[in-house]
Amino acid sequence: MHGITKPVVLAVEGPSAPIKDPYGRSVRGVMATGKIDRKDWGMTWNQALDSGGMVVSDEVKLEINAELAERMAAPPAPAAAEKPAVATGGTKAPSAAPTKPATPAAAPAKPAK
């Protein structure tokens, strides 16, 4: 925060017992809470209020609620296409007719001058 990295200790509750969501996934909940002092991160701006208080508190409360969902299994892969049968017993399967090589398209004729 504000270009400063520091470790923060959080109190963690959970993970909860798994339950099934409407999609059939197993989900769990977890919650973490903590407090930090914003001055520890170099954030010192503040302004006094007419009523005697300050605009911004030095204490920042952290509350994190997370849901952990089990990843669904991938659907089964489609079956591989069957290979064509191979002729046996001394007979050959008919071969495909030979193909002619592709010929390049003729360039358009240039008009005579």
N, C-alpha and C positions, 0 to 999 in steps of 0.2 A: 504494500500500500504506500503510495506516495514515493515510490522508488526504493523502499526499504523492505527487506525480507527478514522475518523473524518467526521462530516457532511459536505456536499458540496451543495451549492445553485446553481441550474441550472435554466436558463430561458427556459420555455416550450412553444412551439407553437402547438396548436391542442388540442384535436384531430380534424381532418378534418371532413368534411361532409362524410357520408358513400357513397361508390360506389360499384358496383358489379364487382367482378373479373371474369376471364374466367370460373371459376368453379361454379359461381352462388352465392358465398359467399359474404356477406357484409363486406367490409374492410374499415379501417380508417388509417390515417397516423398521426404520432406525431413526433416532433423533439425537442430535448433539447440541449442546448449549455451552456458552462461555461468555466472557467479558474481556474487553481490551481497553486500554487507555490510549486514546488517539494521539496523545503527546509523545508516546513511545515511537510513533511513526513520523514524527516531525510535523504533525498537523496541530498548529497552535493558535490559528486564527479564532477569535471570538469577539463578541461585542456585548457590552452590558445593556440590559433592558432598563427602561425607566422604572419598572417595578422592583428592581434590585437583583433580578436573576441574570443569567447569561443566555445568549441566543443558542449556543451549541454546548451540549454536555461533553465532558472529557471522557466519560465512560460510554462505550459502545457495547450494546448487548448483541450477541450472536445467537441465532436459533436456526438450526438446519434440520429439515425434515426430508427424509429420502425414502423412496420405495424401490426395493430391489426385486426385479422381475426375472424369473427363470427364462432363459432363452428357449424358444420353441425349437423342437427338432426340425431339421430341414426335411421337406417332402422327399419321398423316395425318387431316385433318378428314373427317367423313363427307360423302358427295356430297350436294349440295343436292337437295331434292325437286323432281321434274319438275313443270313448270307444265302446267295442263290445256290441251288443244289448242283453238285458236281456230277457229271456223267461218269458212270463206271461200266465195267464189263467190256472194254475194248471199243466202245462207241464214243465218238466225239460229239460234244454238244455243238449245235450249229453256231458258227461264228457270225459276228455282225458283219454286215456288208462293208467293204472298204470305203473310207470317206475320202473325198477329194480335198486337197489343201485349199484353204480359203484364198481367194484372189483379192488383191487390193483393189479398192474402188478406183475406177478410172478418173483421172483429173479432168475437170471441165475444159473443154476446148476454148482456146483464146480466140476472140473475134479477129477476123482479118482486117488489116489496115487499109 
